[in-house]
Amino acid sequence: MHKYKELKVWQKSLDLVVDVYKATAEFPRDERFGLISQTQRSAVSIPSNIAEGAGRNSTKEFCQFLAISNGSSYELETQILVAERLNFISKENSERICNQLDEIQKMNYNLQKTLSNKS
């Protein structure tokens, strides 16, 4: 088992969740059960899967959950870009969140690579 709270990728993912919730608060209310919900769930999925994987019994399982987390990050990026095209989020906010996602994706990939080399 790994101490997920000490992982920088988990910490940055948690910060991202807060930023996404703040950004989606500006979306139209009629998107509450559509894009808002889906975007928030994707964001929460990133650190949640990192944490769940860290609690698994093997490095291989941890890597699988990191891969799921990474998939959620790309899903979230797509949803943010859709929101920008619909003018639900400013270009500046979209770019800021996408930059965070890019950093998290790189960190996630590097962690997967490191863990795979150890096993």
CORKA-V936796 format. One record per pair of residues at least 12 apart in sequence whose ideal C-beta (glycine too) atoms are under 8 Angstrom apart, sorted by the first residue. I is the first residue (numbers start at 1). J is the second residue. Records with the same first field share a line. If there is no record, write none. Layout:
I: J / J
This chain:
1: 54 / 55 / 56 / 57
2: 54 / 55 / 62
3: 54
4: 50 / 51 / 54 / 55
7: 50 / 54 / 111
8: 107
9: 50 / 104 / 107 / 108 / 111
10: 47 / 50 / 51 / 54
12: 100 / 103 / 104 / 107
13: 46 / 47 / 50 / 69 / 104
14: 47
15: 100
16: 43 / 46 / 47 / 97 / 100 / 101 / 104
17: 43 / 44 / 46 / 47
19: 96 / 97 / 100
20: 39 / 40 / 43 / 76 / 80 / 97
21: 40 / 43
23: 80 / 83 / 89 / 93 / 97
24: 36 / 39 / 40 / 83
26: 88 / 89
27: 83 / 88 / 89
28: 88
31: 88
35: 79 / 82 / 83 / 86 / 88
38: 79
39: 76 / 79 / 80 / 83
42: 72 / 73 / 75 / 76 / 79
43: 72 / 76
45: 68 / 69 / 72 / 75
46: 69 / 72 / 73 / 76 / 104
47: 69
48: 69
49: 65 / 66 / 68 / 69 / 72
50: 65 / 66 / 69 / 108
52: 65
53: 65 / 66 / 68 / 69
59: 115 / 116 / 118 / 119
60: 119
62: 115
63: 112 / 115 / 116
66: 108 / 111 / 112 / 115
67: 112
69: 108
70: 105 / 108 / 109 / 112
73: 101 / 104 / 105 / 108
74: 105
76: 101
77: 98 / 101
80: 94 / 97 / 98 / 101
81: 94 / 98
